[in-house]
Amino acid sequence: MRRPYVHAAEVVLAPGSDHRAPGGAVTAALCGHWEHDGPCRWPHHTAVEGEGQSVTVRTVFISDPAEEALVRAKIAAALDGGRLGELQAMGTWSVSQHSAAELTVEERSLAGRLAAS
């Protein structure tokens, strides 16, 4: 049975980088492109928390327990890549830490909507 998970990463954005770029990289890794048609194999939502260059990137995703490690590896690889595909203009970043995290109260309702999609 599919269930919600959270992947958190501590990210340092290069000056002038778009805060949305790490989320686009995650979506491209999980769905093939950040703009895609149809449902996601692994429904997810990525939020960037914090101001300035040091931010926390939190991805709530839905998967079977057997695929959790695969999805986390895809998210980590996308973030560790440090840019959104070939779009250098969106900025670059570096990751200092990855971790599994617990759903926040706000993320619980989001996870319910993602699971229903």
N, C-alpha and C positions, 0 to 999 in steps of 0.2 A: 504494500500500500504506500502510495506517495505521501510524503510529509514535508513540512517546511524546514529549511535550514538557513543559517546566516553565515556568510563569509565576510570577515572584516579585514581591512588592510590599512595600515598607516602609510600615507603617501605624501611625498613632498613634490609639489608642482613647481616646475621651472617658472621664472617670472614671465608674466603675460600669457600663461597657459589657460585654456578654457577649462573650467571646473567640470564641465560635462564630458570631456574627452575620456576619462577613465571608464565612465559608464558606457559610453559608446564602444570602447574596446571590449568590455565584458559582453555586451550584446552581440557584437560581431563574432566573438569566440563561441558563444552558445547558440547563435541563430544563423551564422553565416554572413550577416551584414547588420549594421545598426538600423537600417531601414529595410524591413522585410514584410512580406505578406503572410497571412495565415498565422496559426497558433505556434507558439514556441514548444519545442520538445521539452524544454525545462523552463516553465514559466518563471520569470524573475523580475526583480526591480532593483535598480542600483541607485543609492542616494549618497551624496557627498556631504559630510558634516564638517563644519568648521569654517573659519575665515582665513584668508591669507594663503600662504603656500603650504603649510602643514595641515592636512585634512585626513579624515577617516572616510574610507569608501566602504559602504556596507551594501552587500548584495543579498537580498532575500530570494531564495530559489526553492522550487518544488521539485523533488525527485524521489525515485525509489531509493530505499536505503542502500541497495546494491550499487547504485550509481552515484552516491554522494561523493565518494573520493574522486571519481572521474570529473564530475562537475566542478568540484573545488580545484582540481588540477587545471582545468580549462580557465577558470577565473584567475587563478594565480599566474598562469602563463600569460594571459592577456594583460594583466596589470604589470607583470615583470617586464613585458615588452617595452613599456615606457612611452608608448605613443599610440595614436589611433590609426592603425594601418599605415598608409603612406602619407597621411595628412599631417605632416610636420607642422603646418600652420596652426593646427589646433593646440600645439604645445607638446611638451614632454614632461615626464615625471619619473621619480624613482620610488621604490617601495622599500620601507624599512622593516616591515613586519606583516605577516599574514596570521590570522587566527580564526578558529571557529568561534562563534558568538551565540548568545541566547537572543531570542526574539524579544524586542521591547513590546510594551503594551500597544503602541501604535502599529508596530509591525505585525502583530497578531491578526488584526483585521485585514491588513494588506495580504498576509499569507492566505487567509480564507478566500479572498477574491482571486488570488493567483491560482489556488488549488481548484477553483471552480471553472477556470478558463480552459 
